């Protein structure tokens, strides 16, 4: 079975043109089967804010309670 790498890119890279270009250059040189995904964290944070649902972040990671799970389902679905 051949290995496929799943690589997540965050909003901090996508929102910075220089960082994004550097990432894409390196990503394109990675000579293996790969899938690039974006987590959608900023979209989830924005929607939660509009819905007045407080988000808890620890070291840049979202703590997903029941209400936040509903928000992320709306964003990712």
MOLINPE-V563302 format. One record per backbone hydrogen bond with DSSP energy under -1.0 kcal/mol. NH is the residue of the N-H (numbers start at 1). CO is the residue of the C=O. Records with the same first field share a line. If there is no record, write none. Layout:
NH = CO ; CO
This chain:
5 = 33
7 = 35
9 = 37
14 = 10
15 = 11
16 = 13
20 = 16
21 = 17
22 = 18
23 = 19
24 = 20
25 = 21
26 = 22
27 = 23
28 = 24
32 = 30
35 = 5
37 = 7
44 = 40
45 = 41
46 = 42
47 = 43
48 = 44
49 = 45
50 = 46
51 = 47
52 = 49
53 = 48
58 = 61
61 = 58
63 = 56
69 = 65
70 = 66
71 = 67
72 = 68
73 = 69
74 = 70
75 = 71
76 = 72
77 = 73
